[in-house]
Amino acid sequence: MIHKRLSILVLVGMIATSSVLGATPAEADETEVAPQVELVLDVSGSMRAKDIDGQTRIAVAKRAFGQVVDALPETTQLGIRVLGATYPGDDKRKGCLDTQQIVPVGPVDPAVAKAAIAALKPTGYTPIGLALRAAANDLGTGEGARRIVLITDGEDTCTPPDPCTVARELAAKGTKLVVDTLGLTPDEKTRKQLVCISTATGGTYASAQSEQELTDRVQQLVDRAALPPPVTPAVVAGTESCDKAPVLSPGVYSDRERIGEHRYYRVSLQADEELRASVSVALDRPVNRDYGVLLKAVTENGRELVRGLDAASGRADVISAGLRWSSAEKSDVCVIVSNSFASATAAAAPGMPLELSIDTVKASTAPDAPGLGRGWLLLLVLVVAGLIAGVLAGWLTRWWVATWREN
């Protein structure tokens, strides 16, 4: 999900004034739901490499997992899934189906979890895409925070399904699922793939070169799941025209927009009310240089009222735009989100994730600037000011000359 550049003003107090005719905005959930986390560990053959603190990658991962399990908050529901852990053969078709859940999601028995981890031996292929889909199913569709923490030392060796595509599919479902990725001594190809996976779902990427780094990173990600965001954007579907657009109340909304698409939304304004809107689009896949996001407010018949534009010339994680518009009378305003992206790959679907914030406040008119008047009045003011300035300049000059002569 996208959170950094959007204004949070819409989250305070404005939701209570929502129109019953509009889409339901995001609201803080006062019911505490236990966070769910699934650790997905790569146990493929490459984990036998002995290059972390002079020990094998799997040995380091086992000890790190053990420390994390011992330090788990009591409210956390944890599951563990592995990939490449059981099939030792050369049949790639079979090896690419090799993923199992060794600890079901739920309250954790540390002894059972650590025993299951201790029995792991590096074996086969690396079906990351398949494991991500399975992990999402393990976590279900509950209301609480749901997080997948993927730990791997290499890229997927079983495409398809491509793990980046799987991550976008999971994000497009609109569920509260975040995938964080952690690379063990990753090379550049692995790093790019893991960044792609985490970015698509609003997660984070990190790398670990030592046992302590791995333990710290996993612990941070598990702890983060216990602190879900207070507000989750409401899912809304923009349309291709203003007359069919959903009516939005003040709040935060999420949608997806394809490259080159225009998404329409409607906002009802009362007399002397001001619309404040902003949008952020996350770039969850490579795009060509020189692009922008455009946010416009137009009347129902298409007349443009105001626009906000943000453009960039290189890779960025999020690009945003915003606008303000005051209405002197009651009216419906159409808000349009469009973009000028050009994909560097063939991946056009699902669309780019976007977050749209809508707020309405009492219109504030700018005070008139003080002026000197116009016509003859302005001429009289200038003449008087020039006369006074001339007299003062002459008097000061005579005083200075007289003083200079005496000295």
matplotlib code that plots the C-alpha trace (Angstrom):
import matplotlib.pyplot as plt

x = [0.0, 1.1, 1.4, 4.3, 3.3, -0.5, -1.9, -3.3, -5.6, -8.5, -8.1, -9.0, -12.6, -13.8, -15.0, -17.9, -19.3, -19.4, -22.3, -24.5, -24.7, -20.9, -18.5, -17.5, -14.2, -11.4, -11.8, -9.7, -10.6, -11.0, -11.2, -7.8, -7.2, -4.1, -1.5, -0.6, 2.9, 4.2, 7.9, 8.8, 12.3, 14.3, 15.8, 17.1, 20.5, 22.3, 21.6, 24.5, 27.0, 29.4, 29.8, 28.2, 30.5, 32.3, 29.1, 26.4, 23.5, 21.0, 22.8, 22.7, 19.0, 18.1, 19.7, 18.2, 14.7, 15.2, 16.0, 13.0, 10.6, 11.8, 11.2, 7.8, 5.1, 2.3, -0.3, 1.4, 0.1, 3.1, 3.3, 6.4, 6.5, 9.6, 10.5, 12.9, 13.2, 12.1, 12.7, 16.4, 16.0, 16.7, 13.1, 12.4, 8.7, 8.5, 11.2, 9.2, 6.2, 8.3, 6.8, 5.3, 3.9, 5.8, 4.2, 0.5, -0.5, -1.5, -0.2, 3.3, 4.8, 8.5, 9.7, 7.6, 8.6, 12.3, 12.2, 10.6, 13.3, 16.1, 15.1, 15.5, 18.2, 19.1, 17.7, 16.2, 14.9, 13.6, 9.8, 9.3, 6.2, 4.4, 5.4, 4.0, 0.7, 0.6, 1.6, -1.2, -3.7, -2.2, -2.9, -6.5, -8.5, -8.9, -9.3, -6.0, -2.5, -1.2, 2.5, 4.7, 8.4, 10.4, 14.0, 16.0, 19.5, 18.7, 16.1, 13.2, 14.4, 10.9, 9.3, 6.4, 4.7, 6.9, 7.1, 6.7, 3.5, 2.3, 3.0, 1.0, -1.9, -2.0, -1.9, -4.7, -7.0, -7.2, -6.5, -4.4, -1.4, 2.2, 5.2, 8.6, 11.7, 15.1, 18.1, 20.9, 24.1, 22.1, 23.5, 22.1, 19.5, 18.2, 18.1, 16.0, 13.5, 13.1, 12.7, 10.0, 8.1, 8.1, 7.3, 4.3, 2.6, 3.9, 6.5, 10.2, 13.4, 16.6, 19.7, 21.7, 25.4, 25.7, 23.8, 23.2, 21.8, 19.5, 18.2, 17.6, 15.9, 13.5, 12.7, 12.0, 9.6, 7.7, 7.4, 6.1, 3.2, 2.0, 1.6, -0.9, -1.7, -4.7, -6.4, -6.6, -7.8, -11.2, -11.2, -13.0, -13.2, -13.0, -14.8, -14.1, -16.6, -17.9, -21.6, -20.8, -18.2, -18.5, -19.4, -16.6, -17.0, -14.0, -11.5, -8.7, -9.3, -7.2, -7.6, -5.5, -4.9, -3.5, -0.8, -2.3, -5.7, -8.1, -10.0, -13.0, -14.5, -17.2, -17.3, -20.4, -19.6, -21.9, -22.0, -18.8, -17.0, -13.5, -12.3, -8.8, -7.6, -4.3, -3.2, -0.1, 0.7, 3.3, 5.6, 5.5, 7.3, 9.9, 8.7, 10.4, 11.9, 9.9, 6.5, 3.9, 0.7, -2.1, -5.0, -7.8, -11.1, -13.8, -17.5, -20.0, -20.0, -16.2, -15.1, -11.7, -11.6, -8.1, -5.3, -2.3, 0.7, 3.8, 6.4, 9.7, 12.5, 13.8, 12.9, 10.9, 8.9, 5.9, 4.8, 2.0, -0.1, -2.7, -5.3, -7.7, -10.9, -13.6, -17.2, -19.5, -22.6, -23.7, -22.3, -20.8, -17.1, -15.5, -11.9, -9.8, -6.6, -4.5, -0.8, 1.8, 3.7, 5.2, 6.0, 9.5, 8.1, 5.1, 3.3, 0.3, -2.0, -2.9, -2.8, -0.5, -1.7, -2.9, -4.2, -6.6, -7.4, -10.5, -11.3, -13.9, -13.6, -15.2, -14.0, -11.3, -11.1, -7.8, -8.1, -7.8, -4.3, -4.0, -3.8, -3.0, -6.1, -6.3, -6.6, -6.4, -6.2, -3.1, -1.5, -2.2, -0.6, 2.5, 2.8, 2.6, 5.0, 7.5, 7.2, 7.8, 10.8, 12.3, 11.9, 13.6, 16.4, 17.1, 17.1, 19.4, 21.8, 22.0, 22.6, 25.4, 27.1, 26.9, 28.3, 31.1, 32.2, 32.4, 34.6]
y = [0.0, 3.5, 5.9, 8.4, 11.4, 11.5, 14.1, 12.6, 15.5, 13.5, 11.0, 13.4, 14.2, 14.5, 10.9, 11.7, 14.1, 11.5, 11.5, 8.4, 8.4, 8.2, 5.3, 4.2, 5.8, 4.2, 4.3, 3.2, -0.3, -0.2, -4.0, -5.5, -8.5, -10.7, -10.1, -13.0, -13.7, -16.4, -16.9, -18.4, -19.9, -20.9, -24.4, -25.0, -26.5, -23.1, -22.7, -25.2, -22.4, -21.7, -17.9, -16.3, -15.9, -19.0, -21.1, -22.4, -20.2, -22.7, -23.0, -19.3, -19.1, -21.8, -20.1, -16.7, -18.3, -19.9, -16.6, -14.9, -17.6, -17.2, -13.5, -13.5, -11.3, -13.4, -11.9, -12.9, -15.8, -17.3, -19.9, -21.2, -22.4, -23.7, -24.2, -26.5, -28.6, -32.2, -33.1, -34.0, -35.2, -33.6, -33.6, -29.8, -30.3, -32.1, -29.9, -26.7, -28.0, -28.4, -26.1, -27.1, -25.5, -27.0, -24.8, -23.8, -20.2, -19.7, -19.3, -20.6, -23.4, -22.4, -26.0, -27.4, -24.5, -24.8, -28.6, -28.3, -25.7, -27.8, -30.8, -28.8, -29.7, -27.8, -29.9, -28.7, -25.9, -22.4, -22.0, -18.6, -17.7, -20.9, -20.5, -16.9, -18.0, -20.9, -18.6, -16.1, -19.0, -20.1, -16.6, -16.5, -13.3, -12.2, -8.6, -8.3, -7.4, -10.2, -10.3, -12.7, -12.5, -14.2, -15.2, -16.4, -16.5, -16.6, -15.8, -18.0, -21.0, -22.2, -19.4, -19.5, -18.3, -15.2, -14.1, -10.4, -11.2, -13.2, -10.3, -7.9, -10.4, -10.6, -6.8, -6.4, -8.5, -5.6, -7.7, -6.5, -8.6, -7.3, -9.2, -8.2, -9.7, -10.5, -11.5, -13.6, -12.3, -11.5, -10.9, -8.0, -10.2, -11.6, -8.1, -6.7, -9.6, -9.2, -5.4, -6.0, -8.4, -6.2, -3.0, -4.5, -5.2, -2.2, -4.2, -3.6, -5.2, -5.7, -7.8, -9.7, -10.5, -11.9, -13.9, -10.9, -8.9, -11.7, -12.1, -8.3, -7.9, -10.8, -9.7, -6.2, -7.4, -9.7, -6.9, -4.6, -6.9, -6.3, -2.6, -2.5, 0.9, 2.5, 3.2, 1.0, 2.7, 1.7, -0.1, 1.8, 1.3, 4.4, 4.5, 5.7, 8.5, 11.1, 10.1, 6.5, 7.5, 6.5, 9.3, 9.6, 11.0, 12.5, 9.6, 7.6, 5.2, 2.7, 1.7, 0.5, 2.3, 0.8, 2.7, 5.5, 5.1, 7.8, 7.0, 9.1, 9.8, 12.2, 14.4, 16.4, 19.9, 22.2, 25.9, 27.7, 24.4, 23.6, 20.3, 19.1, 16.0, 14.2, 11.0, 8.9, 6.2, 3.5, 2.3, -1.4, -2.3, -0.7, 2.2, 4.3, 7.6, 10.9, 10.3, 12.0, 11.8, 14.3, 15.0, 17.2, 18.5, 19.1, 19.9, 17.3, 18.5, 18.2, 21.9, 21.9, 23.7, 23.0, 20.6, 19.3, 17.7, 15.9, 14.7, 12.8, 11.9, 8.8, 5.8, 6.7, 4.6, 6.9, 9.9, 12.2, 15.2, 17.3, 20.1, 22.5, 23.9, 26.1, 26.1, 29.1, 26.9, 23.3, 21.1, 17.8, 17.8, 15.0, 14.1, 12.5, 10.6, 9.9, 9.1, 9.3, 6.1, 3.9, 0.4, -0.9, -4.4, -6.1, -6.2, -3.9, -5.8, -5.4, -1.6, 0.5, 0.8, 4.3, 5.9, 8.8, 11.1, 13.3, 16.1, 18.9, 21.9, 25.3, 27.5, 30.1, 33.2, 35.0, 38.6, 41.5, 42.9, 46.5, 48.9, 52.5, 53.1, 53.8, 56.8, 60.3, 59.1, 57.1, 60.1, 62.4, 59.8, 59.6, 63.4, 64.0, 61.2, 62.7, 66.2, 65.0, 62.9, 65.9, 68.2, 65.8, 65.0, 68.8, 69.5, 66.6, 67.7, 71.4, 70.2, 67.8, 70.6, 73.1, 70.6, 69.7, 73.4, 74.0, 71.0]
z = [0.0, -0.6, 2.6, 2.5, 0.4, 1.0, 3.4, 6.6, 7.3, 6.0, 8.7, 11.6, 12.2, 8.6, 8.3, 10.7, 8.0, 5.3, 3.0, 3.2, -0.6, -1.1, -1.0, 2.5, 3.4, 5.4, 9.2, 12.1, 13.3, 17.1, 17.3, 18.0, 15.8, 16.3, 13.6, 11.4, 10.0, 7.8, 7.5, 4.1, 4.1, 1.1, 1.7, -1.8, -2.5, -2.6, 1.1, 1.7, 0.7, 3.5, 3.2, 6.2, 9.2, 8.0, 8.3, 5.9, 5.1, 6.4, 9.7, 10.2, 9.2, 11.6, 14.6, 13.5, 13.3, 16.7, 18.3, 16.6, 17.8, 21.4, 21.3, 19.6, 21.2, 22.8, 20.5, 17.2, 15.2, 13.3, 10.5, 8.7, 5.1, 3.3, -0.4, -2.0, 1.2, 0.2, -3.4, -4.1, -7.7, -11.1, -12.4, -12.5, -12.9, -9.5, -7.9, -8.7, -6.8, -3.6, -0.9, 2.4, 5.5, 8.4, 11.2, 10.7, 11.4, 14.9, 18.5, 18.5, 20.6, 20.5, 21.1, 18.2, 15.8, 16.6, 16.2, 12.8, 11.7, 13.0, 10.8, 7.5, 5.0, 1.8, -1.1, -4.3, -6.5, -5.6, -6.5, -4.9, -6.9, -6.0, -2.3, -2.2, -3.5, -1.0, 1.9, 1.0, 1.2, 4.6, 6.0, 4.7, 4.4, 8.0, 9.1, 11.0, 9.6, 7.4, 6.6, 4.6, 5.3, 2.5, 3.2, 0.2, -1.1, -4.8, -7.4, -8.5, -10.6, -11.4, -13.4, -14.3, -12.2, -12.0, -8.3, -9.2, -11.1, -8.2, -5.8, -8.1, -8.2, -4.4, -4.1, -6.7, -4.6, -2.1, 1.0, 3.9, 2.8, 2.7, 1.5, 3.0, 1.4, 2.9, 0.8, 2.2, 0.5, -2.6, -6.1, -8.2, -10.1, -6.8, -5.3, -8.2, -8.0, -4.2, -4.5, -7.2, -4.9, -1.9, -3.8, -5.4, -2.0, -0.1, 1.8, 2.4, 1.1, 3.1, 2.8, 5.4, 5.3, 8.8, 11.4, 13.6, 10.6, 9.7, 13.2, 13.6, 10.3, 10.8, 14.3, 13.1, 10.4, 12.8, 15.4, 12.7, 12.0, 15.6, 14.8, 11.9, 10.4, 12.1, 8.8, 5.8, 2.5, 1.3, -2.0, -4.8, -8.5, -10.7, -14.0, -17.5, -17.4, -14.9, -15.1, -13.9, -11.4, -7.7, -5.2, -2.6, 0.9, 2.8, 3.4, 1.9, -1.0, -3.0, -6.6, -9.5, -12.8, -16.0, -17.9, -19.9, -18.3, -16.9, -13.7, -12.8, -9.3, -8.1, -5.0, -3.9, -2.7, -0.7, -1.2, 0.0, 0.4, -0.7, -2.1, -1.2, -3.1, -3.6, -5.2, -5.0, -7.6, -6.7, -9.5, -8.9, -12.1, -14.4, -16.5, -19.1, -18.3, -18.4, -16.9, -14.7, -12.8, -13.4, -11.1, -12.4, -11.1, -13.8, -14.0, -14.9, -18.5, -18.7, -18.2, -16.4, -13.0, -11.7, -12.1, -10.2, -11.9, -10.7, -13.2, -13.0, -15.3, -13.6, -11.4, -8.3, -5.9, -5.6, -7.6, -6.3, -7.3, -5.4, -6.0, -4.2, -5.5, -3.8, -5.0, -4.5, -4.9, -4.4, -7.2, -8.1, -9.1, -11.1, -10.0, -12.7, -12.2, -15.2, -16.0, -18.7, -17.9, -20.6, -19.5, -19.9, -19.8, -21.3, -17.9, -18.2, -15.8, -13.0, -13.0, -10.9, -7.2, -6.3, -3.1, -3.3, -0.4, -0.4, 2.0, 2.1, 4.3, 4.6, 1.7, 2.7, 0.5, 0.3, 1.7, -0.8, -1.0, 0.1, -2.9, -3.6, -5.7, -9.4, -11.8, -10.4, -6.8, -7.6, -9.4, -6.4, -4.0, -6.3, -6.6, -2.8, -2.1, -4.6, -3.2, 0.4, -0.8, -2.7, 0.3, 2.7, 0.3, -0.2, 3.5, 4.3, 1.5, 2.8, 6.4, 5.3, 3.1, 6.0, 8.5, 6.0, 5.5, 9.3, 9.8]

ax = plt.figure().add_subplot(projection="3d")
ax.plot(x, y, z, "-o")
ax.set_aspect("equal")
plt.show()
